[in-house]
Amino acid sequence: MNGIETILSRKSVREFSDRDISNEDIKTILTAGMSGPAALNMRSFEFIITQKPSILEKISEANGPYSGALKKAKLGILVCGDIDKGYLGKDGYWVIDCAIAAQNLILAANALGIGSVWLGTYPEKAKYSALQKLFSLKSNVIPFATLAFGYPLDSTREIRDLYEVEKVHIDKW
Ligand SMILES: Cc1cc2nc3c(=O)[nH]c(=O)nc-3n(C[C@H](O)[C@H](O)[C@H](O)COP(=O)(O)O)c2cc1C
């Protein structure tokens, strides 16, 4: 699959098969997560990863009612931001560093045939506070995105065309 196909065939996957994800593929996915641009190259992202059903269940509960996919996943990655490391601190660029990392994780997984869904965490305080508590995180480490991964139950792939000409403003709005 080439790069454009990887992007255009990505979709959220919430039903996963029993097939485990290899350690090699997990390393590849994490490497992609750490390979995006980062403001002033501060690399404020951190990753909590688990393949343990009991921990996936706890993360799902902490992240609230729309996080059920995680209970069926084979891998969970919680992308966290260290606001002390990010450029311009608490209200600075850490959110963007983390969003790029999360999307790179998802795209790398898709390139490997592994499905995923982004389960929203930040900026909902109830969710990120519950996850901070679950993992006893220091207050400078903010859970940003909860990602569930696994091989899709439905492995059909389509290249989607989501282009909307109305969203493109040439030379002026
Ligand atoms: C920031 C963010 C938060 C999201 N939160 C959830 C969520 O809590 N639960 C869920 O099932 N999907 C969640 N999604 C996935 C979206 O519902 C999904 O991306 C959107 O419906 C478009 O579908 P697609 O990803 O298949 O293109 C989230 C996506 C983003 C980017």
The ligand as a MOL file (V3000), in Angstrom:
LIG
                    3D

  0  0  0     0  0            999 V3000
M  V30 BEGIN CTAB
M  V30 COUNTS 31 33 0 0 0
M  V30 BEGIN ATOM
M  V30 1 C -10.7560 13.6760 18.6420 0
M  V30 2 C -11.5980 12.4850 18.2660 0
M  V30 3 C -12.4160 11.8960 19.2160 0
M  V30 4 C -13.1570 10.7500 18.9080 0
M  V30 5 N -13.8670 10.1250 19.8840 0
M  V30 6 C -14.4860 8.9570 19.6210 0
M  V30 7 C -15.0910 8.2210 20.6740 0
M  V30 8 O -15.0890 8.6440 21.8410 0
M  V30 9 N -15.6740 7.0310 20.3830 0
M  V30 10 C -15.6870 6.5340 19.1020 0
M  V30 11 O -16.2240 5.4350 18.9170 0
M  V30 12 N -15.1130 7.2230 18.0650 0
M  V30 13 C -14.5060 8.4000 18.3080 0
M  V30 14 N -13.8630 9.0800 17.2900 0
M  V30 15 C -13.9070 8.5690 15.9170 0
M  V30 16 C -14.8690 9.4030 15.0640 0
M  V30 17 O -16.1960 9.1120 15.4350 0
M  V30 18 C -14.6230 9.0900 13.5830 0
M  V30 19 O -13.2940 9.4350 13.2460 0
M  V30 20 C -15.5740 9.8460 12.6550 0
M  V30 21 O -16.9160 9.4220 12.8750 0
M  V30 22 C -15.2320 9.6450 11.1700 0
M  V30 23 O -15.2520 8.2640 10.8490 0
M  V30 24 P -13.9380 7.5570 10.2560 0
M  V30 25 O -12.8400 7.6780 11.2850 0
M  V30 26 O -14.3260 6.1290 10.0060 0
M  V30 27 O -13.5540 8.2970 9.0090 0
M  V30 28 C -13.1280 10.2210 17.5930 0
M  V30 29 C -12.3010 10.8320 16.6290 0
M  V30 30 C -11.5410 11.9440 16.9640 0
M  V30 31 C -10.6050 12.5510 15.9360 0
M  V30 END ATOM
M  V30 BEGIN BOND
M  V30 1 1 1 2
M  V30 2 1 2 3
M  V30 3 2 2 30
M  V30 4 2 3 4
M  V30 5 1 4 5
M  V30 6 1 4 28
M  V30 7 2 5 6
M  V30 8 1 6 7
M  V30 9 1 6 13
M  V30 10 2 7 8
M  V30 11 1 7 9
M  V30 12 1 9 10
M  V30 13 2 10 11
M  V30 14 1 10 12
M  V30 15 2 12 13
M  V30 16 1 13 14
M  V30 17 1 14 15
M  V30 18 1 14 28
M  V30 19 1 15 16
M  V30 20 1 16 17
M  V30 21 1 16 18
M  V30 22 1 18 19
M  V30 23 1 18 20
M  V30 24 1 20 21
M  V30 25 1 20 22
M  V30 26 1 22 23
M  V30 27 1 23 24
M  V30 28 2 24 25
M  V30 29 1 24 26
M  V30 30 1 24 27
M  V30 31 2 28 29
M  V30 32 1 29 30
M  V30 33 1 30 31
M  V30 END BOND
M  V30 END CTAB
M  END
